[in-house]
């Protein structure tokens, strides 16, 4: 599928451009500039990794200082683990774009993804920027979605429409990520824009609400990146009265649409996970609280033994049972636990379910999409985590990542 074939809707007040800066890749775009019209509001969530990348530090600082006018995104180099030199490089990149666009450096939010520990070639970024000014276009979302890819095999681009104040609003977003995915805030990188006018504090609240059941509920390999960031801009070009009440119908409609968009993008990331052949939902029910439910779900989702069994289509239910048992839940009554593969009950009363046949489990495990359902028998809280299998290609891709 070519970039022009990707379905999307432009967002009024947003223009983008992509270019090949030669940061790491040859013969492909790896640099994106996104321009926001004056008056736009922004909100973002970032990685909690202690070794957060220089652009994360810079973007967080700039967001607190000024209303962003531009986002600058590069692929191929994470500018993480680079110390003071990395901060200087992130700052210089913002200054280079500010000079070209005639704005203040604090009005630029930088984002990077790629190899950790290598210094960002700022001179290549600066050299590519002048030609991008004339290329800015509201229709360049597909080009941007491709330019931010690293080990992704397909771009992730989605659009949602929602009625706000009697008008049709647009939300469009792109994301990248295929490995090093177990976000502790958002995903590897996600960029979303809407033409709705929203108060800054409510926009941040809306984003934080949306990332929890979406980007914060996925795992490919259990690794949280140094560069995770999810950012949203609201241009206000729709012309609605600014949403200032979290209890209003307009806020509820926007929040629901944003969550739906984030879930779509997060699911696309797991579908495109490095070497993955299966999309797996781990659904934990009857927990005492959300923390307990997520703890069990992630223990199963992160288990290499479970993930390799999924790849082999092997209904080795003992691996799932063992993962639940080692999740660290106090006073777990194993006789009350029920585990199912799809609609096939495999575990009850502390062991193999009566009437379970291996062929039933094998049939479920052979499907491209699999549901693992776990009933803890302790309460009424539920949590879901999306994950995938581990294949030979996951090892190959990560073993060869820097070659």
N, C-alpha and C positions, 0 to 999 in steps of 0.2 A: 504494500500500500504506500503510495507516495504521500508526501506531506499535504498536498492539496486535496487528497481524498478523505482526510480525517474530518469527521463531522464536528462542528462547533458553531458558536455564535459569538461575534465580537461584542465587546463591552464598551459602551460609549464612554469616552474619557480616557481610554487606554490605547496606547500605540506600542508596538514592539518591533524589534529588529534582531536578526541573528546573523552572525558572521563567523568565518573561519579565521581564528587568531593564531592557530598553530601552537596552542598551549601545551598539548600533549599529542593530540590526534592529527593525522594527516588527511587531507581531502574530505573534511567534514566540518560543519559549523560547531563551534564549541564556546561561543560567547553570545550572551543575550543582553539587550538593553530593553527595559520596560519603562515607558513614560506615563506618568499620571498627570491629569490636568490639575491646575491649581485648585485648592480647596478640598482635595481628596483626603480621606482619613485612612489610617493604616493601623493594623494590629498584627502581632506576631507571637509565636511561641517558639522556643529554642531548646536545643539539647541541654540535658543536665549533666552530661559527661564532664568530669573535672578538667579534662584536656580539651575543652571546647576550642574550636578553630578560631583563628584570628578574625575572619569575617563575621563570625557569630558575635564576638566581643564588640567589633566595630559597629555592626548593624544594631545591636542592642543599645549601644551608646547613642548612635545617631537618631534612633527612634525616639529616645527620651529628650533629644535636643531640638528637633525640628519636624515639620510635616514633610514626609518624603515626597520627592518628585520623580525619582528614578530608582529602579532596581537594577543592579549590575550582577549578572550571574555567569560564572565560568565553570566548565566541566574539564575533567582531566587532572586537575590539581586541587587538593583540598585546602591548601594553605593551613594545615593543622600540624601541631608539633613543631612549629617553626619559630617559637619564641618572639622576641622583640622584632626580629627581622620580618617575621610574618605580619605583625601588627603594622609595621612601616609599609609593607607591601599592600596591605588592605587599604591603608590610608591613602597611599599614592594612587591606587586604582580609582578610589572615589574622587580624588583631586583631578585626575586625568579626565574623568567623565564630566565633572563639574566645569572644567575649563572649556570643554567642547560644547556643553549644553548651556553655559552661562548661568549656572546656579551655584549654591554653596555646597561644599563637600559634605556637610552634615545633612543635606537633602538627598544624599545617595545612600541606599542600603546595599551592601555587598554580600554576595553569597557564592560559595565555592563547593565543589564536590569532585572527588577523584582520589588520587594517591596521597596518603598522609606522609609528612616528613620531608617533602620536597619544596623548595622555595618557588614562590609564584613568579613567573616571568612577566613582570609588570610592563616591560617595554613592548611586549607583543600585544598585550591588551590595549595599551595606549595607542599603538600604531593602527589598530583595527577600528578604533572608535570613530574617527572623523567620517569614514565612509558609511557608518551606520546611521548618521543623522538623517540623511536623505532617504534612507530605506525604512524609516519608522512607518508602520502601517497598522491599522486596526485589524487587519486580516492575517497577521503573521503569527498567530498562536500556534499553528501546526509546526512552523519552522522553529519556534522557541521550544516546543515540546521535544523535538528531535535533538536540538542543540544541547540540552541539559543532560542527555543520556550518558551513562558510563557503561556498565555491563548490561543495561537494559537491552532487551531484544526488540521491544516495540515502544513507541511513545505513548504517554498517558495523557489524554486530553478529554475533558468532559464538560458539558454545559447543562444547566438546569434553568427552567423558567418558573417564575412564581408571581402571583398577583399581589401587588403592594399598592394600597391606596387607589385601587381601581385601574392600575397600570401594570403592564407586563414587564417585570424586572428580569434581568439576566444575571446569572452567575456562571462564570467560566473559570476553569482551573486546569493547571498542568502539574504533573508530579514526576519525579524520577526515583528509582530505587528498585533493586533486584536482589541485593545481598547486603550484609551488615545491617539487617533490619530487625530491630526490636525496640521501636521508639519509646522514649521516656518523655514525650511531649507531642511529637508529630511524626513525620516520616523523614526520609532522607532529605528531600526537598519538595515543597509543594507551594505553588503560587496561584492565588485565587483573586479574582476581581469581580466586583458587582457595580452596577450603576445606581444602586440604592443610596440614599443619604441616611447615614447612621451616626449617632453620637459616638465619639471615640471609645468611651468606657463601655458602651453597649456592644460595639463591634468586637472589642476584646473578649467580653463575656460570651458573645455568640460564638466566637472562634474556639474558646476554651471548652465550651459545651460540646462543640462539634468534633473536636479531635479525640475525646475520650472513647466514644464507641467506634471510632474509625481508625485513625492512625495509631492511637494508643492501644489498639486491640488487634494488632497484627504482629506476626513474628515469622521470619524466614529462618534465622540461624541463632537468635538470642543475643546478637551483638548490637549494642547501641552506638551509633556513630558519633564522631566528634563534631559533625557538621549539621545535624538535624535542624531543620527550620521549616516552619509553615507560616506563611504570611498572607494576609488578605488586605485588599484595598477597596474602599467604597468611594466612588467618584461623585455620587450625587447627581449624575447627569440625567437620571430618570425624571427628576423634577418633583419628587414627592417631598412632603414636609419631613424634615429630619426626624428619624425615629429616636425618641428620647425616653420612652416608657417600656421597660422590660415586660410589663403586663399587657401590652397592647396586642391586638390581633396581627398587626403588621410585623411586630417583632417576632411573634410566634411563627408566622409564615416564613419569614426570612431565616430564622433559626432552623426550622425543619428542612428548608431547601438546602441550606449550607451543610447540615449534617448529612443529608442524602448525597450531596455532591462529594463530600469527604469520604463517605463510605464507598462510593463508586471508585474513587481514585485509590483508596487503600486496597480495595479488592483487586484492582488492576495491578497493583504492585505485587501482591502475593501470587496472582496468576502468572506473572512474568518473573517469578523468583528464579534465581540462577539454577539452571538444570532441573527445575521442578516439572513434574508430570501430573501432579494432582493438587487440587484446591481442597483444603481440609478445614472443617469447622469443628472446633472443640467447644461444646455447649455444656456448661456446668450449671445445674439447677439444684434447688433445695439446700442452698448454703445459708449459713447464719448471717453473713454480710458480704458485701461486694469484694472486699479484700481477700476473704477466704475463697470465694468463687474464682477470682482471677488467679490466685496462687495455684489452685489445682489445675486450672485451664492451661496456664503457662508451663507448669511442670510437665504436663503431657505434651504440649506443643513443642517444647524444647528438647524432649528426649531423643537422642540420636537413634536409640533402638526402636522407638515407635516410628520415627521418620523413615528409617531404612526399611522397616517392615511395610510401611505404606508404599514405598517405591516398588517393593517386590510383590505387592498385592497379597501379602502373607497375613492372614487373620490371626496373628500371634497375640491373642488377647491378653496373655500373661504380661506382656510388656506395658500395656495400658494400665492394667491392674497394679503393677509394681510402681508405675509413675504416680498414680493416685495415692498409693500407700506411703510414698516417700515425700509427699508434698509438704509435710510438716504441719498438718492440721492436728491440733490437740484433741484427744478423746474421740478419735474417729471410730465410729461403730461400723465395722466392715460388713456386718450382717444386714445393715440398712442400705448399703450402697447398691445401685443398679447401674450397669454400663451397657450401652447399646451401640452397635454399628448400624447406622441407618435405622431401620425399623426392626432390626434383629437384636433381641436381648441376648447378651453374651455372658453377663456376670450378675448374680444375685445370691443372697444368703451366704456371702463370704467365698463363693467359688463359681464354677461354671454353671450357667443357667440350665435348668432341666429342659430337655428337648432341643438344646442348641446342637446344630450340626455344622461341621467344619465347612461344608459346601455353601451354607448360608452366608457365613462370614466372608468366604472367598469371593462370592458374587458381589458383595458390597465393596470389598477392597479393590476389585477390578474396575470400579467406576472412576471416571475422571474427577468427580466431586464427591467427597465423603463427609458424613456427619458422625462424629463421636460424641455421644450424649452420656453424661455422668450425673446421676441423681444421688446426692449425698445424704438425703433423709435427715437434715439438720435444721432446715428453715425454709424461707420462701424467696431467697435472693438468687438471681441468675446472672451469669456473665458468659460472653462469647468471645473467643479468640480465633482469628483466621490464621492458618499456617499452611505448610506444604510438606511434601516429602523431600528426602535427601537422595539424590541420584549420583551416579558416577560423575556426571557433568558438573555438579556443584564443586566437587573436589578439584576437577580439572580447571574450571574457570578461576577458582581462587588460588590454585597453585601457580597458574600462569598469568596472574593479574598484572604483574609488573614487567612481564617479558614481551 
